[in-house]
Amino acid sequence: MATEILMPALSPTMEEGTLAKWLVKEGDEVASGDLLAEIETDKATMEFEAVDEGIIGKILVEEGTEGVKVNTAIAILVEEGEEIGVLAESAPATPAAAAEADAAPEAKEASVPAAAKPATPAPQAADGTRIFASPLARRIAADKGLDLAQIKGSGPKGRIIKADVEGATTAPKAAPAAASAPAASAAPSPSVSADAVAAMYEGREFEEVKLDGMRKTIAARLSEAKQTIPHFYLRRDIKLDALLAFRSQLNKQLESRGVKLSVNDFIIKAVAIALQQVPEANAVWAGDRVLQMKASDVAVAVAIEGGLFTPVLQDADQKSLSSLSTQMKDLAARARDRKLAPHEYQGGSFAISNLGMFGIDNFDAIVNPPHAGILAVGTGVKKPIVGEDGELMVATVMSVTMSVDHRVIDGAIGANLLKAIVENLENPMTMLA
């Protein structure tokens, strides 16, 4: 039975991707677990594995095709000796073709002979969403009168496989639900179109830079974050002299191990400990509730070509400075190569964005949901300050701004969190206690 291979959702936020490279060709025999293609998401290029076994009967989407929507058919898998027929020919090869095909479903249906249609149509839940199941699992379920919507899949990404339906007991299928209301329309288009903006600069020389998946996602997520999250900002100056002296001492002792601690490593540790000292601030926004986190999972912004990643250091409060330094260097290097797995850049309750190495004195960062806050870190600058006894002295001062989601953290709690971060950095030896 011919089966569609669909564009996978390789991360919770993925809506479309680029089919970067096919690792198989038409006529190749594949088994479950074999690599089929490389898919470029908004964050990384990932390998896509086969779920079912069979023969690649037809490739529908060519290498390099951008904007392929999740769940769009990208290839047809057939059984040995099976003719693919009109099913492959009628399948859309591009997102534009898919939209055109959707506009005339009746004509498409009439053009497909019965012999070319799948013996068992793709099942759907009561709300109309597709249920992902292997062809064998569908046939067994049909024979046993099982409702696939009531079966939890154990295959990749929740796909229902043979073992799931063989062990299930017969249950009546749910009555079809009434037609639901049309889905909410997409966000309104900008008031000024791209063509209208380009027309403003007619006669001036410019180059159009096409947005890749990452830049589109950054634009959408941070625009939404700035518009929907009630930000407030807390600012402090931090005296770094004790930390710089302590860091120099530790680096001399760690030199033989090839470890060199950065100021950012101390900042990560200070934030992680502060989240334990002020546990009310170690939380995330979950729509209709707040999730109070136990561990200090700290995200750190890493600039890459065309965008940024925020890899997450889990249990950062429990790790040594040298361990945090080694892990952060590894995550940053793989982020720049776009080799991070989704679980390495998703999650966390709080983020750090450090632009001090670029000479920025201070700035305000945008909270990246569902995080409750982000610490924007500037550069350390020598400044005149007044000492505790009133004497004038010179100190290295670093300015930080904490952006906070007021839905999760109130002013006093935010102030206590920033105070704890400052105290940890100004008294760095206490972070080792």
C-alpha positions in Angstrom: 0.0 0.0 0.0 1.5 3.4 -1.0 2.2 5.6 2.0 3.0 9.3 2.1 6.2 10.3 3.9 5.4 13.6 5.5 7.5 16.6 6.4 8.3 16.0 10.1 8.0 18.5 13.0 11.5 18.2 14.4 10.9 20.7 17.2 7.8 22.0 19.1 8.0 25.4 17.4 8.6 24.1 13.8 5.9 25.0 11.3 7.9 24.7 8.1 11.4 23.8 7.0 13.9 23.4 4.2 14.5 20.0 2.7 18.2 20.4 2.6 19.3 17.1 1.2 17.9 13.7 0.3 19.9 10.7 1.6 18.0 8.2 -0.6 16.8 8.1 -4.2 13.8 6.7 -6.0 13.9 2.9 -6.0 15.9 2.6 -2.8 14.7 0.1 -0.2 14.5 1.5 3.3 13.8 0.1 6.8 12.6 1.7 10.0 15.4 3.8 11.4 17.2 4.4 8.1 18.2 8.0 7.4 16.0 9.6 4.6 16.9 13.3 4.5 18.5 16.3 6.1 15.9 18.9 7.2 16.8 22.4 8.0 14.6 23.9 10.8 14.6 27.4 12.1 17.4 26.3 14.5 19.5 23.5 13.0 19.9 21.0 10.3 18.7 17.6 11.5 18.5 14.1 10.1 15.1 12.5 9.4 14.6 8.8 9.9 12.2 6.4 8.2 9.4 5.1 10.4 8.1 2.4 8.0 9.9 0.0 5.7 9.3 -0.1 1.9 10.7 1.3 -1.3 11.0 5.0 -2.2 8.5 5.1 -5.1 8.5 8.8 -5.7 10.3 11.9 -4.3 7.8 14.8 -4.3 9.9 17.6 -2.9 13.3 18.4 -4.4 16.5 19.1 -2.5 16.8 22.8 -1.4 13.1 23.4 -1.4 12.3 26.1 1.3 9.1 26.7 3.2 7.9 23.1 3.2 5.0 23.0 5.7 5.0 20.4 8.4 2.9 17.3 7.4 3.2 18.1 3.7 3.9 14.9 1.7 7.6 14.9 0.6 7.8 11.4 -0.8 5.8 8.2 -1.5 6.8 4.9 0.1 5.5 1.7 -1.7 5.7 -2.0 -1.0 7.7 -4.3 -3.2 6.0 -4.9 -6.6 3.5 -2.1 -6.0 2.7 0.4 -8.7 2.7 4.0 -7.4 0.5 5.2 -10.3 -1.4 8.5 -10.1 -1.0 8.9 -6.3 2.5 10.2 -6.7 1.7 12.2 -9.8 -1.2 14.0 -8.1 0.8 14.7 -4.9 2.0 18.4 -4.6 5.7 18.8 -5.0 6.0 22.2 -3.4 4.2 24.3 -0.8 2.7 26.4 -3.6 1.5 23.2 -5.4 0.0 22.0 -2.1 -2.0 25.2 -1.8 -3.2 24.9 -5.4 -4.2 21.2 -4.8 -6.1 22.2 -1.6 -8.1 24.7 -3.7 -9.7 21.9 -5.8 -9.9 18.8 -3.6 -12.9 17.3 -5.5 -11.2 17.5 -8.9 -8.1 15.9 -7.4 -10.1 13.1 -5.9 -11.9 12.4 -9.1 -8.6 12.1 -11.0 -7.2 9.3 -8.8 -8.4 5.8 -9.7 -9.5 3.6 -6.9 -6.6 1.2 -7.3 -4.1 4.0 -6.7 -5.7 5.2 -3.5 -4.4 3.9 -0.1 -6.4 0.9 1.1 -6.8 2.5 4.5 -7.1 6.3 4.5 -5.1 8.4 7.0 -7.1 8.3 10.3 -8.2 11.5 11.9 -9.2 12.4 15.5 -12.6 13.8 16.3 -11.2 17.4 16.0 -10.0 16.7 12.5 -6.3 16.4 13.3 -4.4 13.6 11.6 -3.5 10.5 13.7 0.0 9.2 12.7 0.1 5.4 12.5 2.0 2.9 10.4 0.2 1.2 7.5 0.3 -2.2 9.3 -1.1 -0.6 12.5 -3.9 0.9 10.5 -4.9 -2.4 8.9 -4.8 -4.3 12.3 -6.8 -1.5 13.9 -9.4 -1.7 11.1 -9.6 -5.5 11.4 -10.1 -5.3 15.2 -12.5 -2.4 15.1 -10.2 -0.2 17.2 -10.4 3.6 17.4 -6.8 4.8 16.8 -7.7 8.1 18.5 -7.9 6.1 21.8 -4.5 4.5 21.4 -1.2 6.0 22.6 1.6 5.5 20.1 5.0 4.3 21.2 6.8 4.9 17.9 8.9 7.9 17.0 7.1 11.2 17.8 4.1 9.3 19.2 3.4 7.3 15.9 1.2 4.3 16.5 2.9 1.1 15.5 2.0 -2.6 15.2 2.8 -3.4 18.9 0.4 -0.7 20.1 -2.6 -2.0 18.3 -1.9 -5.7 18.8 -2.0 -5.2 22.6 -5.1 -2.9 22.5 -8.6 -4.1 23.3 -11.6 -3.5 21.1 -13.3 -0.2 21.8 -16.1 1.6 20.0 -15.1 4.4 17.8 -16.1 7.9 19.0 -18.9 9.5 17.2 -17.8 12.1 14.7 -17.8 15.6 16.2 -19.8 18.4 14.6 -17.9 20.5 12.2 -15.8 22.9 14.2 -15.6 26.6 13.6 -13.0 27.8 11.1 -9.6 28.2 12.5 -8.6 31.6 13.6 -7.1 33.6 10.8 -3.4 34.2 10.7 -2.0 37.4 12.2 -2.8 40.4 10.0 -0.2 41.3 7.4 1.9 44.4 8.0 0.2 47.7 7.2 2.9 48.4 4.7 3.7 45.6 2.2 7.3 44.6 1.2 6.6 46.0 -2.3 5.4 49.3 -0.9 8.6 49.6 1.2 10.8 48.8 -1.8 8.9 51.4 -3.9 9.9 54.1 -1.4 13.6 53.4 -2.4 13.1 53.3 -6.1 16.1 54.7 -7.8 18.4 53.9 -4.8 20.8 51.0 -4.9 20.1 48.2 -2.5 20.3 44.4 -2.2 17.4 42.2 -1.0 18.4 39.8 1.7 16.1 36.8 1.9 15.0 35.8 5.4 15.9 32.2 6.4 13.9 30.1 8.8 15.9 31.3 11.9 15.5 35.0 11.1 11.7 34.6 10.5 11.3 32.7 13.8 13.3 35.4 15.7 11.3 38.1 14.2 8.0 36.4 15.0 8.8 35.2 18.5 10.4 38.4 19.8 7.8 40.7 18.2 5.1 38.6 20.0 7.2 38.7 23.2 7.5 42.5 23.2 3.8 43.0 22.4 2.4 40.4 24.8 4.8 40.2 27.8 4.5 43.1 30.3 8.2 43.8 30.7 9.7 45.8 33.5 13.4 46.6 34.0 15.7 46.6 37.0 19.2 48.0 36.8 22.3 47.7 39.0 26.0 48.3 38.9 28.3 45.5 40.0 31.9 46.0 41.3 34.1 43.4 39.7 37.5 43.8 41.2 37.2 41.0 43.8 35.8 38.7 41.0 38.6 39.6 38.6 41.3 38.9 41.2 39.7 35.6 42.2 39.3 34.6 38.6 43.0 35.3 37.9 44.0 33.2 40.9 41.8 30.2 39.9 42.9 30.3 36.3 46.6 30.0 37.4 45.6 26.9 39.4 43.5 25.5 36.5 46.1 26.1 33.8 47.5 22.6 34.0 44.0 21.2 33.3 43.5 23.4 30.2 40.6 25.3 31.9 40.3 29.1 31.6 37.3 30.6 33.4 35.6 33.7 31.8 33.6 36.4 33.6 30.5 34.9 31.9 31.1 31.6 33.7 30.9 33.4 37.0 27.7 35.2 35.9 26.1 31.9 35.0 27.0 30.5 38.4 25.8 33.6 40.2 22.4 33.6 38.4 21.9 29.9 39.0 22.6 30.2 42.7 20.4 33.3 43.0 17.5 31.4 41.5 17.8 29.0 44.4 18.2 31.8 46.9 15.0 33.5 45.6 12.9 30.4 44.5 9.8 32.5 43.8 11.7 33.9 40.8 12.7 30.5 39.4 9.5 30.1 37.4 8.0 30.2 33.9 4.8 31.4 32.3 2.5 28.6 31.1 -0.5 30.4 29.7 -3.0 29.9 32.5 -0.6 29.0 35.2 3.0 29.5 36.5 5.4 26.6 36.7 7.6 26.8 39.7 10.9 25.2 38.8 13.1 23.3 41.2 16.4 23.2 39.3 18.3 26.2 38.0 18.3 25.7 34.3 20.0 28.8 32.8 19.9 29.8 29.1 22.8 31.7 27.6 22.4 33.7 24.3 25.1 32.7 21.7 25.4 34.9 18.6 25.8 33.0 15.3 25.7 34.0 11.7 22.2 35.1 10.9 20.7 34.9 14.4 21.3 33.4 17.8 20.8 30.3 20.0 20.1 30.1 23.7 21.6 26.8 24.8 20.5 25.8 28.3 22.8 24.7 31.1 20.7 22.4 33.3 21.3 22.2 37.0 23.8 25.0 36.8 23.7 25.7 40.5 25.1 22.2 41.2 28.0 22.4 38.7 31.5 23.6 39.4 32.8 26.7 37.6 35.2 24.6 35.5 32.3 22.2 34.5 30.1 25.2 33.5 33.0 26.7 31.5 33.7 23.4 29.6 30.0 22.8 28.9 29.4 26.4 27.8 32.3 26.3 25.4 31.0 23.0 23.9 27.4 24.3 23.5 28.6 27.6 22.0 30.8 25.9 19.4 28.1 23.5 18.3 25.5 26.3 18.3 27.7 28.2 15.8 27.8 25.1 13.6 24.0 24.6 14.1 24.6 21.2 15.5 22.6 21.5 18.8 19.8 19.1 19.4 16.4 20.6 20.3 16.6 19.5 24.0 19.9 21.5 24.3 18.3 24.9 23.5 14.7 24.4 24.8 13.6 25.0 28.4 15.2 27.0 31.2 13.6 29.6 33.4 16.0 32.5 33.0 18.4 33.7 30.4 21.7 35.7 30.1 22.7 37.9 27.2 26.2 39.3 27.5 27.3 42.0 25.1 30.2 43.2 27.3 32.8 41.7 24.9 31.5 44.1 22.2 32.1 47.1 24.4 28.4 47.8 25.1 28.0 49.6 28.5 24.3 48.6 29.0 21.2 47.6 27.1 17.7 46.2 27.6 17.0 42.6 26.5 13.7 41.1 25.5 12.3 38.3 27.6 12.2 35.1 25.5 9.1 33.1 26.5 8.4 31.1 28.5 11.3 32.5 30.6 10.4 34.8 33.4 13.5 37.1 32.9 16.7 37.8 31.2 19.9 39.5 32.4 21.5 41.9 30.0 25.2 42.3 30.8 27.4 45.2 29.8 31.2 45.6 29.8 33.3 46.2 32.9 34.6 49.8 32.9 37.0 51.5 35.4 35.0 54.3 37.1 35.5 56.5 40.1 33.4 55.4 43.1 32.9 56.4 46.7 34.1 53.8 49.1 32.3 52.7 52.3 34.3 55.2 54.4 33.6 58.0 51.9 37.0 57.9 50.2 37.2 58.3 46.4 38.6 55.3 44.6 38.7 53.6 41.2 36.8 50.3 40.6 35.9 48.1 37.7 32.1 48.4 37.4 29.8 46.3 35.2 26.3 47.5 34.5 23.4 45.0 34.2 19.7 45.3 33.4 17.3 42.6 34.3 14.1 42.4 32.1 11.3 40.7 33.9 7.9 39.3 32.9 5.6 40.9 35.4 3.0 38.1 35.0 5.5 35.8 36.8 7.7 38.0 38.9 6.6 41.1 40.9 8.9 44.1 41.6 10.0 43.1 45.1 10.8 39.5 44.0 12.7 40.8 41.0 14.7 43.2 43.1 15.6 40.4 45.6 16.8 38.2 42.7 19.0 41.0 41.2 20.3 41.8 44.7 21.3 38.1 45.1 23.0 38.1 41.7 25.0 41.2 42.6 26.1 39.9 46.0 27.2 36.6 44.5 29.4 38.4 41.9 30.8 40.9 44.4 31.7 38.1 46.8 32.7 35.3 44.4 34.2 33.0 47.0 30.8 32.4 48.5 29.7 30.7 45.3 32.1 27.9 46.1 30.7 27.3 49.6 
